[in-house]
Amino acid sequence: MEMQFFVRPGSELEWFPKWKQTRMQWHQALGFGAENYRFHDHDKLAHYANAATDIEFLMPFGFKEVEGIHSRTNFDLSQHEKFSGKSIKYFDPELNESYTPFVIETSIGVDRMFLSVMCASYKEEQLEGGETRVVLALPPALAPVKLAILPLVRKDGLPEKAREIFDELKFHFNCQYDEKDSIGKRYRRQDAIGTPYCITVDHDTLEDNCVTLRNRDTMEQERVPIAELDHLLADKVSLTSLLRKLK
């Protein structure tokens, strides 16, 4: 995935470090630890570039590139201009002159990014009592399934209440409903696919309209009013909440 950012000639080396910082902030916002990222500045440059760096991530097999950031001067647009035979110069009203913009390019490897996320997220944890669990600790904003709604038992009106909650939240989040097996086994299934939150509907829910919200990573549980679920979860799992970290 590539982005080309057009700048005035002569300002590209001012913009280059800004884009280095912004792109590194994006990677670190995923929460895998700043110590697992580093820049690798290029000593040897392509003939059209005047600055280049890679963002590298610590994979199980060492630091590997996941993104490149390059100051490509005006090479790309001047080549388009040359072979199309048409001027694509930009008139800058502040300078009152026309020029071929210079380009800062960021290029992220989708397959490498996927690999880095999976490597950093997959865990096998030893729990108290000797039990183990497999957890895919995906950043909540990237998790395919955001939420699972689980009735504690398959009777006493709990499945009906859980379905009611599911039918409301499914319009806001990608949810799963699961009532098969014990609640512990269902938690483990959701841990393994990276679901960041589980909602358990129990007998008290029918009385107080609250549910138990379980955090995948900490396994901590808290009672939350059903009416607050939409607002509470949106702040935790949306891409917007991740992007706010870039300010």
Secondary structure, 3 states (H helix, E strand, C coil): CEEEEEECCCCHHHHHHHHHHHHHHHHHCCCCCHHHEEEEECCCCCCCCCEEEEEEEEECCEEEEEEEEEECCCHHHHHHHHHHCCCCCEEECCCCEEECCEEEEEEECHHHHHHHHHHHHEEEEECHHHCEEEEECCCCCCCCCCEEEEECCCCCCHHHHHHHHHHHHCCCCCEEECCCCCHHHHHHHHHHHCCCEEEEECCCHHHHCEEEEEECCCCCEEEEEHHHHHHHHHHHHCHHHHHHHHC
